[in-house]
């Protein structure tokens, strides 16, 4: 019996080694989203630009849009920002920002200096909406359909390649669905 107890640490080590080895092959950009296919969580947040203005999830519905989680403390967000500005200038899709766990003054200065790609910007200083969305970190971008349903979640930097390969075809399809729904209504 005492000899069998000596093997317990070895078995625990082997179990942990197998678990960690499997983790090496996970792609953090392909994280599952419990919200895909479900409505954007109900929220009421202040506008980043004006604390007297509140924005709710209902204010964003009606068309396909991007919901982009960003912060000034996030180096990847700063890398992604010029691409978002480019998308915004094209005017192809509304981009709503969630300023995540950040300081309002820093965020406003950053946008003033670097450009503001956001149609509306939600201020989420405590990260409550981020938590409800299942955000792991910034940047993260969600594609939301005209009914306010999350259709896709992307963790990482949005850029030309993933925009062309994944986002554009999906957005085109969602717009066709929205047009068909309006035509049938």
C-alpha positions as CSV (number, residue, x, y, z in Angstrom):
1,X,0.0,0.0,0.0
2,X,2.8,2.4,0.9
3,X,4.5,1.7,-2.4
4,X,1.3,2.6,-4.3
5,X,1.2,6.0,-2.6
6,X,4.7,6.8,-3.9
7,X,3.3,6.7,-7.5
8,X,0.6,9.4,-6.8
9,X,2.9,12.3,-7.5
10,X,4.1,10.7,-10.7
11,X,0.5,10.2,-11.9
12,X,-0.4,13.8,-11.0
13,X,2.7,15.0,-13.0
14,X,1.8,12.9,-16.0
15,X,-1.8,14.2,-15.9
16,X,-0.6,17.8,-15.8
17,X,1.9,17.2,-18.5
18,X,-0.7,15.8,-20.9
19,X,-3.1,18.8,-20.1
20,X,-0.3,21.4,-20.7
21,X,0.8,19.6,-23.9
22,X,-2.7,19.8,-25.4
23,X,-2.8,23.5,-24.5
24,X,0.2,24.1,-26.8
25,X,-2.0,23.4,-29.8
26,X,-4.9,25.8,-29.0
27,X,-5.3,28.9,-31.1
28,X,-6.3,31.9,-28.9
29,X,-7.8,33.6,-31.9
30,X,-10.3,30.7,-32.2
31,X,-11.8,31.0,-28.8
32,X,-15.3,29.9,-28.5
33,X,-17.9,32.6,-27.8
34,X,-20.9,31.7,-25.7
35,X,-22.6,34.7,-27.2
36,X,-22.5,33.7,-30.9
37,X,-26.1,33.4,-32.0
38,X,-27.3,35.3,-29.0
39,X,-28.2,39.0,-28.5
40,X,-25.7,41.5,-27.4
41,X,-26.1,41.6,-23.6
42,X,-28.4,44.4,-22.3
43,X,-26.4,47.4,-21.2
44,X,-26.7,51.1,-20.4
45,X,-23.3,52.8,-20.5
46,X,-22.1,56.4,-20.7
47,X,-20.8,57.7,-24.0
48,X,-17.0,58.1,-23.8
49,X,-17.2,61.7,-25.1
50,X,-20.1,62.8,-22.8
51,X,-20.9,61.3,-19.4
52,X,-24.4,62.9,-19.6
53,X,-25.2,60.8,-22.7
54,X,-26.1,57.1,-22.2
55,X,-26.1,54.4,-24.9
56,X,-28.0,51.1,-24.7
57,X,-27.8,48.0,-26.8
58,X,-31.1,49.0,-28.5
59,X,-29.4,52.2,-29.8
60,X,-27.1,50.1,-31.9
61,X,-29.6,47.8,-33.6
62,X,-31.0,48.1,-37.1
63,X,-28.0,47.4,-39.2
64,X,-25.0,45.1,-39.3
65,X,-22.1,46.6,-37.2
66,X,-18.8,46.0,-35.6
67,X,-18.4,46.2,-31.8
68,X,-14.7,46.8,-31.1
69,X,-13.2,46.4,-27.6
70,X,-10.2,48.7,-27.1
71,X,-8.1,50.6,-24.5
72,X,-5.2,53.0,-24.4
73,X,-3.2,50.6,-22.3
74,X,-3.4,47.9,-25.0
75,X,-0.4,47.9,-27.5
76,X,-2.3,45.7,-29.9
77,X,-5.2,48.1,-30.0
78,X,-2.7,50.9,-31.0
79,X,-1.4,48.6,-33.8
80,X,-5.0,47.9,-35.0
81,X,-6.1,51.6,-34.8
82,X,-4.9,52.8,-38.2
83,X,-6.8,50.0,-39.9
84,X,-10.0,50.9,-38.0
85,X,-9.5,54.5,-39.1
86,X,-9.2,53.3,-42.7
87,X,-12.4,51.3,-42.4
88,X,-14.2,54.2,-40.8
89,X,-13.2,56.6,-43.7
90,X,-14.6,54.1,-46.2
91,X,-17.9,54.3,-44.3
92,X,-18.8,50.7,-45.2
93,X,-19.9,49.7,-41.7
94,X,-20.5,51.4,-38.4
95,X,-17.9,50.6,-35.8
96,X,-19.0,51.0,-32.2
97,X,-16.2,51.1,-29.7
98,X,-16.1,49.8,-26.1
99,X,-13.4,51.7,-24.2
100,X,-12.5,48.9,-21.8
101,X,-11.1,49.4,-18.3
102,X,-9.5,52.7,-19.3
103,X,-9.3,56.3,-18.1
104,X,-11.7,58.6,-19.9
105,X,-9.2,61.5,-20.3
106,X,-6.4,59.2,-21.7
107,X,-8.9,57.7,-24.1
108,X,-10.2,61.0,-25.4
109,X,-6.6,62.4,-25.8
110,X,-5.7,59.2,-27.7
111,X,-8.6,59.5,-30.1
112,X,-8.0,63.3,-30.6
113,X,-4.3,62.5,-31.6
114,X,-4.8,59.3,-33.5
115,X,-8.2,59.6,-35.1
116,X,-11.6,58.4,-34.0
117,X,-13.0,55.5,-36.1
118,X,-16.0,55.0,-33.9
119,X,-19.6,55.9,-34.8
120,X,-20.3,55.8,-31.0
121,X,-17.9,55.0,-28.2
122,X,-19.1,53.3,-25.0
123,X,-17.3,53.9,-21.8
124,X,-16.8,50.7,-19.8
125,X,-14.3,51.6,-17.0
126,X,-15.1,48.7,-14.8
127,X,-15.3,46.2,-17.7
128,X,-18.9,45.1,-16.9
129,X,-20.0,44.9,-20.6
130,X,-16.7,43.3,-21.5
131,X,-17.3,40.6,-18.9
132,X,-20.8,40.1,-20.2
133,X,-19.4,39.7,-23.7
134,X,-16.8,37.2,-22.5
135,X,-13.9,39.4,-23.4
136,X,-10.5,37.9,-22.6
137,X,-8.6,41.0,-23.4
138,X,-8.3,43.8,-25.9
139,X,-8.6,44.1,-28.8
140,X,-11.6,42.0,-29.6
141,X,-14.1,42.6,-32.4
142,X,-17.7,41.3,-32.7
143,X,-19.8,41.2,-35.8
144,X,-23.4,42.0,-34.8
145,X,-26.4,41.5,-37.2
146,X,-29.3,44.0,-37.7
147,X,-31.3,42.3,-34.9
148,X,-28.5,42.9,-32.4
149,X,-27.4,39.2,-32.4
150,X,-23.6,38.4,-32.1
151,X,-22.7,36.5,-35.2
152,X,-18.9,36.3,-34.8
153,X,-16.2,37.1,-32.3
154,X,-12.6,37.7,-33.2
155,X,-9.9,38.0,-30.5
156,X,-6.8,39.8,-31.9
157,X,-5.8,42.5,-34.2
158,X,-8.1,43.2,-37.1
159,X,-6.2,43.8,-40.3
160,X,-6.5,43.7,-44.1
161,X,-6.1,39.9,-44.4
162,X,-8.7,38.8,-41.8
163,X,-11.0,41.6,-42.9
164,X,-11.0,40.4,-46.5
165,X,-11.0,36.6,-45.8
166,X,-13.5,36.5,-42.9
167,X,-15.2,39.8,-42.1
168,X,-16.2,41.0,-45.5
169,X,-17.9,37.8,-46.7
170,X,-19.7,37.5,-43.4
171,X,-20.9,41.1,-43.4
172,X,-22.1,40.7,-47.0
173,X,-24.1,37.6,-46.1
174,X,-25.6,39.3,-43.0
175,X,-26.7,42.3,-45.1
176,X,-28.4,39.9,-47.6
177,X,-30.2,38.3,-44.6
178,X,-31.3,41.8,-43.4
179,X,-32.5,42.8,-46.8
180,X,-34.5,39.6,-47.2
181,X,-36.0,40.1,-43.8
182,X,-37.1,43.7,-44.7
183,X,-38.4,42.5,-48.0
184,X,-40.5,39.8,-46.3
185,X,-41.8,42.1,-43.6
